[in-house]
Every structure is written in structure tokens, then in C-alpha cells.
Amino acid sequence: MTGNIEKRLDELGLVLPPAPAPAANYVPFVVTGSLVHVSGQIPMEDGKVQHQGKVGADLSLEQGQAAARLCAVNLLAQLKAACDGDLDRVRRCIKLGGFVNASADFEQHPAVINAASDLFGEVFGEAGRHARFAVGASSLPFNVAVEIDGIFEISSAL
């Protein structure tokens, strides 16, 4: 039986990939009580790194936003794994943390991370509204444009 969130993903034309495996010595998420802490996700698609370079130098604002949206899709994939496949367990997106690999003169970090914030609003409605930070970084792993982590509240498994 398809849940409400899965229906919403279908309406948005989103197909979640399998949750990406961690790239180093950490776990992709930690569930503690009713909270899920999802490790930073990068713009990976079909096992390949996408959107490499500095926003404001190598990449446009729009390309940075595409990277942020792809990070959000991967966050959703991890969240789905943390919820044993049932995204209807998500009560709220609590906080996103966004890092933008940016040129020194780039100042639109929030506009880049808005693409991820917007996706969580589209998927979860009011429950997708969250606290957030968006900061620039001089470099990110694999020279990706964006990395985003998240904290979510979920209900108990049935």
C-alpha cells in the first residue's frame, strides 16, 4: 500500500534512489528516540558525483541549486531507510545544515540551499518547514558544490 508521502513523491516526479553508502568511517544516519540525524549528503546520482566545482566561479547559482536539490533527494533516501521504508513516519524536518563550496566573493549561500528547503516543503508541506544554516566553504569532499545534513522527527515504528 502506497503511503501519502510516496504519493506526493510520485506527483512531484521524484524517484528516490537506494540510500547511498557512506564514503568513510561513519554511519549514514543515527536514530535516537524520535530523532533521525542524517549524515551530510552530497550530489550523487547513479553512484557518480555530480555538480563539482565552486559556485560563483565554476558553477552558476542555478547549478548550485540543482546540486542542493540532489543532496535533498539523497537525504530523503537516507530518511526513508531510517524509517524502514515508510516516509509517512516523518513528523517534521527539524533542521538542515548546508555547506556551499563557493568562490570567496559568492554571497548567495542561502539561495543555493533554498532548493533543498523548497523540496522538503514540497514533499512534507508544513512539516517540511525547518530551522537551517547555509554557509560557504573553501572546499568540500570530492570537490562537490554542496553538502547538506538534516535532523528529522519521526514516529515510532508500528
Phi, psi and omega in degrees: 000129182278132179279173180299317181291321177298320177297318179296318177300318177300316179300325180277356181073025181260129173244119181282136176283170170300149180301126181298143176285150178296150183265359182206203185272074176202170176257152184289334177202159175230128175258124176224117186061235180260012181251143172241122174257115181261127178300160180305133179248140179251169180283085177251141176216129182053039177076007182239139177292134179242164171053066178263143177123180182267129174289133183097349177232294182272332185233149177280168174305315182296322177291323175297320178294322177296322177296316180297320179295320178294322174301318180295322176299318179291327172299316178299321179297317178294318179298320178298318177297319180295332180264019180054038176087000185245091180292348174292348175286344182289121178270324186194144165273117184272310185206141170244144173239122184241129176247131180243121174286102191231155172293159185300332183263001180283133184233009186255036180306314179300324180294326177294308185289340175306328181298323177287315179302317180299319181296318179295325174294319179295322184280313188252000181064221181302326179292348178271352178286140191208164167283162186196157163229152178219113183230158176271151178226150179283339175197160175223160180306141178060018181059029178290157181284330187213147168222136183225136172243172182204156174237133185226149172258134180231160174273164179295152176292146181279000000 
